[in-house]
Every structure is written in structure tokens, then in C-alpha cells.
Amino acid sequence: MNQSKIGTFIADKRREKNMTQAELAEKIGVSNKTISKWENGKCMPDYAVIQSLCEELGITVSELMDGEDASKDSMRAYDEEQILDLLRRTQTLESQRNSLSGVVLIVMGIAFLALSFSIGGSNAKDLMSGLLLGLAIVEMLAGVATAVRGMSRQ
């Protein structure tokens, strides 16, 4: 699946229908910036809007995923429902991975925090303790941000 090729295909089909990005966005319930990201290959459409996108562009889900019109003699191994289900599962797994990464960062931050409190006594140890404390705080904040971003996509 080539995001850039799919994005170019979306842009071509939109232009064939004489629609602006804003018009297409309004019809399928997303922002025109989202359409722009798709067309530039920066991200893929969410599985929840793929069917309405395909209907507006007059294409099939298979054609969208291939990034090209299907030839008349082509045969598909998967139907559209299977493709949509696969996309839904992939996007769900991606958000779960982000959430899990956030939790791992938070746990590592807590470990560094505990380690920073156990070190001290001399100037070198106090410096190391301070560095570990700083690292713990940064890691926990990054973990919270990553976990929240992952949960918001579910």
C-alpha cells in the first residue's frame, strides 16, 4: 500500500469530479486539511470514512487501496468488507501500540525517579541523581502524551 500513490489517486479522482478539497471534505465530514494530508501522502483515510470517500469519488475500496483504476479483467481476492475490516484492525492496533508505548515510558520514568532518590551523598552522586530525576520527569511526560494520543485514536 503506497500512501503517496493513493494520495495522488484521490487528488486525480477529486479533480475528475470537479470538486475542491473543501467540497469533498464537507461531503464526507472531514476537514479540507485532512483531504490535503491524504493527497500529499502524509496519512491514510480513516476506515470510518473510506466508504463515503469511495462513493463520492466513484471508485471501489480496492481501487483506492491500489491507487489506480481496476482493469476490466482484474480479479480481487478480497471483498470490500474484508479490506475495511483489515484497515479497522490495523488502525486499532496502531493506537493500542501508541498507548502501550506511553505506559512503558511512564513506568520507565517511575523507575528512574526511584533510582534518583536512592543515589546521593557526594557531588557526583547528587549530579547523577538530578540528571535521573530530570530524565524521569521528561520520560513520564512523554509517556503521558503518547498514551493520550494513542487513546484518542481508539
C-alpha positions as a LaTeX table, in Angstrom:
\begin{tabular}{lrrr}
\hline
Residue & $x$ (\AA) & $y$ (\AA) & $z$ (\AA) \\
\hline
Met1 & 0.00 & 0.00 & 0.00 \\
Asn2 & 1.69 & 3.16 & $-1.23$ \\
Gln3 & 0.34 & 6.25 & 0.59 \\
Ser4 & 1.77 & 8.63 & $-1.99$ \\
Lys5 & 0.20 & 6.73 & $-4.90$ \\
Ile6 & $-3.14$ & 6.55 & $-3.07$ \\
Gly7 & $-2.97$ & 10.28 & $-2.33$ \\
Thr8 & $-2.31$ & 11.11 & $-5.98$ \\
Phe9 & $-5.20$ & 8.83 & $-6.99$ \\
Ile10 & $-7.56$ & 10.61 & $-4.56$ \\
Ala11 & $-6.49$ & 14.00 & $-5.93$ \\
Asp12 & $-6.96$ & 12.87 & $-9.55$ \\
Lys13 & $-10.41$ & 11.42 & $-8.87$ \\
Arg14 & $-11.46$ & 14.55 & $-6.96$ \\
Arg15 & $-10.38$ & 16.75 & $-9.87$ \\
Glu16 & $-12.21$ & 14.49 & $-12.34$ \\
Lys17 & $-15.38$ & 15.20 & $-10.34$ \\
Asn18 & $-14.57$ & 18.96 & $-10.45$ \\
Met19 & $-14.52$ & 19.19 & $-6.66$ \\
Thr20 & $-12.30$ & 21.26 & $-4.44$ \\
Gln21 & $-10.73$ & 19.76 & $-1.34$ \\
Ala22 & $-13.19$ & 21.77 & 0.75 \\
Glu23 & $-16.20$ & 20.44 & $-1.18$ \\
Leu24 & $-15.06$ & 16.83 & $-0.84$ \\
Ala25 & $-14.28$ & 17.37 & 2.83 \\
Glu26 & $-17.74$ & 18.76 & 3.50 \\
Lys27 & $-19.43$ & 15.84 & 1.73 \\
Ile28 & $-17.64$ & 13.18 & 3.78 \\
Gly29 & $-17.44$ & 15.06 & 7.08 \\
Val30 & $-13.71$ & 15.82 & 7.43 \\
Ser31 & $-11.65$ & 18.99 & 7.16 \\
Asn32 & $-10.04$ & 20.19 & 3.94 \\
Lys33 & $-6.68$ & 19.90 & 5.72 \\
Thr34 & $-7.38$ & 16.18 & 6.15 \\
Ile35 & $-8.02$ & 15.85 & 2.40 \\
Ser36 & $-4.75$ & 17.69 & 1.76 \\
Lys37 & $-2.83$ & 15.30 & 4.04 \\
Trp38 & $-4.29$ & 12.32 & 2.18 \\
Glu39 & $-3.48$ & 13.78 & $-1.21$ \\
Asn40 & 0.09 & 14.59 & $-0.17$ \\
Gly41 & 0.60 & 11.03 & 1.10 \\
Lys42 & 1.12 & 12.14 & 4.71 \\
Cys43 & $-1.60$ & 9.88 & 6.08 \\
Met44 & $-4.32$ & 7.48 & 5.04 \\
Pro45 & $-8.07$ & 7.97 & 5.31 \\
Asp46 & $-9.61$ & 6.52 & 8.45 \\
Tyr47 & $-11.57$ & 3.33 & 7.88 \\
Ala48 & $-14.73$ & 5.12 & 9.08 \\
Val49 & $-14.77$ & 7.49 & 6.07 \\
Ile50 & $-13.37$ & 5.24 & 3.36 \\
Gln51 & $-16.76$ & 4.06 & 2.08 \\
Ser52 & $-18.17$ & 7.57 & 1.81 \\
Leu53 & $-14.92$ & 8.77 & 0.19 \\
Cys54 & $-15.13$ & 6.00 & $-2.40$ \\
Glu55 & $-18.80$ & 6.75 & $-3.07$ \\
Glu56 & $-18.08$ & 10.45 & $-3.62$ \\
Leu57 & $-15.15$ & 9.69 & $-5.93$ \\
Gly58 & $-16.99$ & 6.90 & $-7.77$ \\
Ile59 & $-14.37$ & 4.25 & $-7.02$ \\
Thr60 & $-14.21$ & 0.97 & $-5.14$ \\
Val61 & $-12.28$ & 0.39 & $-1.92$ \\
Ser62 & $-9.98$ & $-1.96$ & $-3.83$ \\
Glu63 & $-9.18$ & 0.76 & $-6.37$ \\
Leu64 & $-8.48$ & 3.20 & $-3.56$ \\
Met65 & $-6.09$ & 0.78 & $-1.83$ \\
Asp66 & $-4.35$ & 0.04 & $-5.14$ \\
Gly67 & $-4.17$ & 3.74 & $-6.01$ \\
Glu68 & $-5.37$ & 3.07 & $-9.55$ \\
Asp69 & $-8.45$ & 2.17 & $-11.56$ \\
Ala70 & $-9.12$ & $-1.54$ & $-11.78$ \\
Ser71 & $-8.69$ & $-3.11$ & $-15.18$ \\
Lys72 & $-11.71$ & $-4.82$ & $-16.68$ \\
Asp73 & $-10.19$ & $-8.29$ & $-16.40$ \\
Ser74 & $-8.80$ & $-7.90$ & $-12.88$ \\
Met75 & $-9.91$ & $-10.28$ & $-10.17$ \\
Arg76 & $-9.89$ & $-9.43$ & $-6.46$ \\
Ala77 & $-9.03$ & $-11.96$ & $-3.78$ \\
Tyr78 & $-10.74$ & $-9.89$ & $-1.06$ \\
Asp79 & $-14.08$ & $-8.15$ & $-0.99$ \\
Glu80 & $-14.58$ & $-4.60$ & 0.22 \\
Glu81 & $-15.84$ & $-5.61$ & 3.67 \\
Gln82 & $-12.68$ & $-7.65$ & 4.28 \\
Ile83 & $-10.49$ & $-4.72$ & 3.24 \\
Leu84 & $-12.37$ & $-2.32$ & 5.51 \\
Asp85 & $-12.16$ & $-4.78$ & 8.40 \\
Leu86 & $-8.42$ & $-5.15$ & 7.86 \\
Leu87 & $-7.98$ & $-1.36$ & 7.84 \\
Arg88 & $-10.06$ & $-1.01$ & 11.02 \\
Arg89 & $-7.98$ & $-3.66$ & 12.77 \\
Thr90 & $-4.71$ & $-2.11$ & 11.60 \\
Gln91 & $-5.69$ & 1.34 & 12.85 \\
Thr92 & $-6.88$ & $-0.09$ & 16.17 \\
Leu93 & $-3.60$ & $-1.97$ & 16.64 \\
Glu94 & $-1.63$ & 1.19 & 15.84 \\
Ser95 & $-3.45$ & 3.18 & 18.51 \\
Gln96 & $-3.03$ & 0.35 & 21.03 \\
Arg97 & 0.69 & 0.27 & 20.26 \\
Asn98 & 0.92 & 4.01 & 20.94 \\
Ser99 & $-0.94$ & 3.61 & 24.23 \\
Leu100 & 1.32 & 0.75 & 25.30 \\
Ser101 & 4.43 & 2.76 & 24.37 \\
Gly102 & 3.16 & 5.58 & 26.57 \\
Val103 & 2.63 & 3.24 & 29.52 \\
Val104 & 6.14 & 1.80 & 29.09 \\
Leu105 & 7.62 & 5.33 & 29.11 \\
Ile106 & 5.70 & 6.18 & 32.27 \\
Val107 & 6.90 & 3.01 & 34.04 \\
Met108 & 10.50 & 3.69 & 33.00 \\
Gly109 & 10.13 & 7.26 & 34.28 \\
Ile110 & 8.94 & 5.97 & 37.64 \\
Ala111 & 11.90 & 3.58 & 37.78 \\
Phe112 & 14.33 & 6.42 & 37.07 \\
Leu113 & 12.58 & 8.54 & 39.71 \\
Ala114 & 13.02 & 5.81 & 42.31 \\
Leu115 & 16.65 & 5.36 & 41.27 \\
Ser116 & 17.31 & 9.10 & 41.55 \\
Phe117 & 16.14 & 9.08 & 45.17 \\
Ser118 & 18.42 & 6.18 & 46.05 \\
Ile119 & 21.55 & 7.96 & 44.79 \\
Gly120 & 23.14 & 10.85 & 46.68 \\
Gly121 & 25.74 & 11.83 & 49.20 \\
Ser122 & 28.58 & 13.31 & 47.16 \\
Asn123 & 28.67 & 15.99 & 44.49 \\
Ala124 & 28.99 & 13.44 & 41.67 \\
Lys125 & 26.18 & 11.32 & 43.07 \\
Asp126 & 23.98 & 14.40 & 43.57 \\
Leu127 & 24.61 & 15.40 & 39.93 \\
Met128 & 23.69 & 11.90 & 38.76 \\
Ser129 & 20.59 & 11.93 & 40.98 \\
Gly130 & 19.49 & 15.27 & 39.47 \\
Leu131 & 20.04 & 14.01 & 35.93 \\
Leu132 & 18.00 & 10.89 & 36.64 \\
Leu133 & 15.23 & 13.00 & 38.19 \\
Gly134 & 15.13 & 15.22 & 35.10 \\
Leu135 & 15.13 & 12.20 & 32.81 \\
Ala136 & 12.33 & 10.64 & 34.86 \\
Ile137 & 10.15 & 13.73 & 34.54 \\
Val138 & 10.72 & 14.06 & 30.79 \\
Glu139 & 10.08 & 10.38 & 30.23 \\
Met140 & 6.85 & 10.39 & 32.22 \\
Leu141 & 5.57 & 13.48 & 30.37 \\
Ala142 & 6.40 & 11.89 & 27.02 \\
Gly143 & 4.67 & 8.72 & 28.16 \\
Val144 & 1.52 & 10.58 & 29.15 \\
Ala145 & 1.46 & 12.45 & 25.82 \\
Thr146 & 1.99 & 9.23 & 23.84 \\
Ala147 & $-0.66$ & 7.32 & 25.81 \\
Val148 & $-3.23$ & 10.08 & 25.47 \\
Arg149 & $-2.59$ & 10.36 & 21.73 \\
Gly150 & $-2.98$ & 6.60 & 21.37 \\
Met151 & $-6.19$ & 6.52 & 23.39 \\
Ser152 & $-7.72$ & 9.42 & 21.49 \\
Arg153 & $-7.44$ & 7.43 & 18.23 \\
Gln154 & $-9.36$ & 4.43 & 19.57 \\
\hline
\end{tabular}
